[in-house]
Amino acid sequence: MQKIKSLMTRQGLRSPQESVHDLSPIESFRIPCKEDLRELHEEPTDPQAQQEIINSIEEVYFSNDSFDIVKYELERLPPVLSLQELEVYRDKLKQQQAAVSKKVADLILEKQPAYVQELERVTSLQNGLQLAAVICTDGRRHLNIAKEGFTQTSLGLLASHRRRQLLIGLLKSLRTIKTLQRTDVRLSEMLEEEDYPGAIQLCLECQKAASTFKHYSCISELNSKLQDTLEQIEEQLDVALSKICKNFDVSHYTKVQQAYRLLGKTQTAMDQLHMHFTQAIHNTVFQVVLGYVELCAGNTDTKFQKLQYKDLCTHITSDSYIPCLADLCKALWEVMLSYYRTMQWHENHDQDEEAAVSSASDGSNVTGAEENSFDRSYVKKKLEHGLSRIWQDVQLKVKTYLLGTDLSSFKYDDFIFVLDVTSRLMQVGEEFCGSKSEVLQESIRRQSVNYFKTYHRTRLEELRMFMENETWELCPVKSSFSILQLHEFKFMEQSRSPSVSPSKQPASAASTTVTLFEQYCNGGNPFEIQADSKDDETEDVLASNGYESDEQEKSAYQEYDSDSDVPEELKRDYVDEQTGDAPVKSFSRETLRSRKKSDYNLYKVNAPILTNTTLNVIRLVGKYMQMMNILKPIAFDVIHFMSQLFDYYLYAVYTFFGRNDTFESTGLGLSSSRLRTTLNRIQESLIDLEVSADSSGTLSAAEERKEKVPSPHLSHLVVLTSGNSLYGLAERVVATESLVFLAEQFEFLQPHLDAVMPAAKKPFLQQFYSQTVSTASELRKPVYWIVAAKAIDYEQMLLLMANVKWDVKEIMSQHNIYVDALLKEFEGFNRRLAEVSRRVRIPLPVSNILWEHCIRLANRTLVEGYANVKKCSNEGRALMQLDFQQFLMKLEKLTDIRPIPDKEFVETYIKAYYLTENDMESWIKEHREYSTKQLTNLVNVCLGSHINKKSRQKLLAAIDDIDRPKR
């Protein structure tokens, strides 16, 4: 049955005859005969019944093709055969067979059209295949003909051509190999020519070519040789890179950078460059210092080469210190300049590359552009970070050198040169990387403070020596003298010049400042030692005499005596209220006539009054400021020492000419409390009063005394006891007015000092000016009071007044002779004052103070004389007024001082004689300026006969109450 089913599936592929012939003997069981067909037709045609018969067939008949039906049926026979059962079973099998045959026949009939159609297609395919076989046969025949006649010859030609091409390629390869073998010679030549980019390019190309021909055995050795050559080139390239550190060359550096770019080691090159710069700084300073040490040692001993740099610096001698420092800074400048030019090269190169990238930005090579941009960014950051690192190395090397030698014994000019060089180096550092050079500042500050303490101590001792040998003679200088004309203050004039006349400078100079690197980029060195120009310059500040010219001197003497009848209005010409000096350069008749009687400047041109010592102090101040200007961190120490110079000068002038306990005790307030405080402070902080005492003591006391200076002593050549010279008035004027002039110079310098003074220390500077400098002019009063007290014989006047009878009975019309004697004394004083003024110009404030002191003393002497009167009538009081009025009238012709000092002091005392008992008590309480003796005399003489004893005791008690606080 399985075969039948498979047959039914394949029945469309064969004809019925073929199908029958193809059946195997077993499969082709009996063909139905007519009888069978008849039986088939007799079978029920009901499809359902027929399907049930087929379904009743055992499954075993459908199992597989190898199933043996006969054997199966025979084996099923029962042991005992029954004909009837066999016939029944046979009929059943026949019936099943008939049903299957009927089904097969129906299927065959059903598929008959499709079968015929497929058979026709098979026949058509068979015909096509037969035609194709014929065509293939013809094709083979024609191909054989072509092979024999054409193809074999052509292929032979092609094979020969191919072999030729291979041989040509081989020849080219051999030539390349030959060239590669000779490359090392060319590479050596290029390295000698310093064509590093070309050498690297050639080497890389050779390596690329060698990798192409690596299948040749001879290439393997060449490849390793090329690799060694490339490493050798990198080593030489590193050496070439190190040469950049001391002498930057644009073309040389460009080749080196191109070479590193070809190697793809731009970042490595930058790391190496910084290492070389660090090494260059170390090697440079070591070689410079070593050279000077060996030169000074004078032998070829190599022990110095084994020393550390720090130890080597301690072997520098004082004579070689400055040239070595200059050479050291010059060498370090070359290194920093090379670094600066390296940065410049990269900035310009980056700009060119960015411009090239922006002009060709088509996006074709984005990766390469990003890589280049990253390299540029890395190099830029590395260079920027390297600035501070390079400068830090420079600072440390210079610091070690600066601190390696004790500079306290150096000359001033030498030390200033050291400061100048260091200051210039700090300026280089600020321009190089914006650094404030704290390391250098601290090292030079330590050296400066150490040097300056020693230097200042020596200068103070010199100042004491000058003071003790000073004869207080006038140092003749021109009227146009200014401290800026001195060499020591030239630096101020230079620093002021840009701001003084900006209009004279070019516009570009005012708007742009040229840095040292820009100035010396193409040559030169900011640390070159230039010849000092001081020797070529002369200070034109001294005058041959007190006059600017001989004509002025003649006109002064000719015209001075011709103004006896000058009206008072013309005498009151312009006088400076601050200084009392009139700005006169030349004398005219009108000017001379308009000058006041008390102005003794006519004998001398209005030139500054100063001594050689004053000039030396001013020069010393200039040196101190020069040092301070170069090194700002020690500004406070310098200004403190400058203040000590002024303090000592002030104290010396006071000690020589102003100290007099007798006159201080008069209570006239000659020395202000501020002046007394200043003098006490100077004495406590600066003056060593125990010079002759036992030097043994504590260490702290000894150190404190080191900072002090012994009190100066006046030279024995200066005579202050002669009345003819008005008790040394000329010397007193020169001393006092030179101090005032010195104070004026300090006032002029105050803005400069304030500008460099640290903010935390500015109160010290302000206090110095307000408490010390401003008190210089106050020293005039005690100094000139001594002259005024001795110039006029006040005791003689008291004796003359004692001989006068004041209890006259009638009003007198003639004044007493003591008035004439006193006026005669004033005339003599005026004459001697004029004589002194021929030697020394007496400024108007000085003459005014002298006259004021003399008049004040005369008036107080008058009051004292009146207080000595035992008896006095009303006519006597009128005589007192007459005498005083006569004195005032004559005195006003001698002096221009208005109002007359202490005029009210005398008048008020005389008028008190007219007071009644009731008014006297209140008057006494209101007028405390009079002494107890003078007030007591008023009570006893004026009211003695008019009041009783009780009232007198009351008034005397009031006087005693007033006097008690004074005691």
C-alpha angles and dihedrals in degrees: 000000000000089000091050090052091049090046090052089054093049098038093104091066102059140044117249091252094050089046092054092047092049094056117107118236092259094044094045096066115166122326108234111259127210091271091053092048089050090052089049091054090048090056116097112275095207105126092211093053090045091051091051090054090052091048090053091062111108118256093235090074089063095048108099145316095266093062112123107215097186093051090047094052094045092053090052094058112113119245090249112049122217117193094209093053090046092052091048091049090045092053089050092052091047090050091051090047091050091051092050092046090049090051092048092049091051091050092049092051090047094054097040097106093049090048093053092048093050090048090056091053091051090052091050091050091051091054091049092051092051089053091049090052090055092049092049090051091053091047093052090050093052092046091054089053092050093047093053094045107037123355101066092055094047095048089051090057092048092050091051091050092049091051089050092052091050091052091049090052090048091051090051091049091050091051090049090049089050089051091048090052090056096043096095091068092054091045091055091051092050092049091052088051088049090237092146097160091052092047093049092045090051093046093050091048090050090051090050091049091047091053087053092055097037089122088074113087093220091061097064093072091044091054093055090045091053090050090053090048091052090052089049090052090052090052092050089045089055090051090049089050091054090056089064091069095071105027116021115208119184098211092043093050092045090056091048093050092047089051093052090046090055088052090049090236103117093132092046089052091055092050090049091048093057091048090052092050091052090048091046091055092051095045093044097053092042093052093046094050092041090053093054094043092052091044092053093042089057096211138089095239110146095206091101092061090063094053124101116251091249092054091043091058091060090063093062111114124223092249094054096038098091099043089045091051090049092049090045092054092044091053092047089047089057090053093048091044089054090052090048091051090047089057090046091053092052092047092052092043092050091050091051092048093048090050090050092048093049092050092050100036100139095136093245096122106026095146094053092047092051091049092050090048090052091050091050091049091049093049092048093051092044092052093047092050090046092060095072091039093053092045092048090055090049092050093050093050093048091043090055090051094047094050094043093080132047106238097185092102095050122116116256095248091049092050091046088053089053089050091046093051091046091047090050089050090052088050088053089051093051092050091042100054108346092259122156089213096231092172093054093041092053094047095047090043090057092048092044095050090047092047095041095053091054092042094048092048090054092047092051090052089049090049090053089050091049091049093050092049096040113116091190094237117160115264103219111230130163120267088242091057115142129173088233087071090066119094091236091063099044090103089063092052090051093049091046096046097082091054096040098063112013091158091067092056122085115260093241092055091054094050102038129042117210111224123219090250091054092044096050099028094109098037147326130063130249090218097059109132105241124202112264109252095201092092091057094051128072127204107237096198105108125088124210090228137352092286134074089224141000092249091061091051093052094046091049094056095040096051104037098078095048099076101079094116099039113140116249091241092061092048092061098074126148115309122177106245091207102050103006089229123126117220097240123155099169132019121243127182092247092050093049093049092048094053119103126251092243093053105097094175090101092087093058137035113255093264124149116273111231143134134227088261090053090051091049091050090050090050089049090051088052091053091048091050091047090056091045092048091054095044113034097180092071093047093114094051091048094048090047090054091045089054089053090056090054092042092053093047091050092047092048094052091048092047093048101042113007108046113098118141092196094062094037089062093059089085093224092133094243091154113047119225089248091055092047091049091050093049092049091049092050091048093050098043104033112018120083105213095175101065095127094040125100109291093212113106144106121321092243091054090050091050090048091051089052088067092053133079127215117254111265124242125220115252114257087229090070110085116198099168102071116106092201091064090043089252097303094316093155091054091044092051092048092047097045098040092045086056090050090049090050089051090051090054090051088051089051090051095047096095090051093049092045091052094058098034114106112250092240091056099044093098087064091055093047091049091048091055097041097042103032116015093045091052094063094091090047088066089072093077100058092038096051093037089070090056093046091049093054102033095073126046100235092166091060089052091053090052092050091049090050090059093056119101109228098177095077119152100217134049111263124221096194123071122230124267094244087073091058090046091052093047089049089055089052091049090052090049090051091050095049089046090056091048091052090049089061087065099037130017109247110210118224095249089054095050090045091052091048092050092043091052093047094047092045091051091046092051092047088049089053091052090047089051091049089049089057092060113118098190129021134173129198088260087052090055090051088051089054090054091047092052093048093048090050089050092050094047094052093040093055089061090057099048139029096213110128129218099028107244116252091002090135089047090066098035093049091051093050092047090051088072088073096054123115125232093262095050095044096072095053090043091054091051092049097048107058092152091085123084124248091251092054093048092045090052090054091054096044100041104032101037100021096105096036104053136054126246095261094055090047091052089050092054092045089051090053089052090049090052090054093049096047097078089050090058 
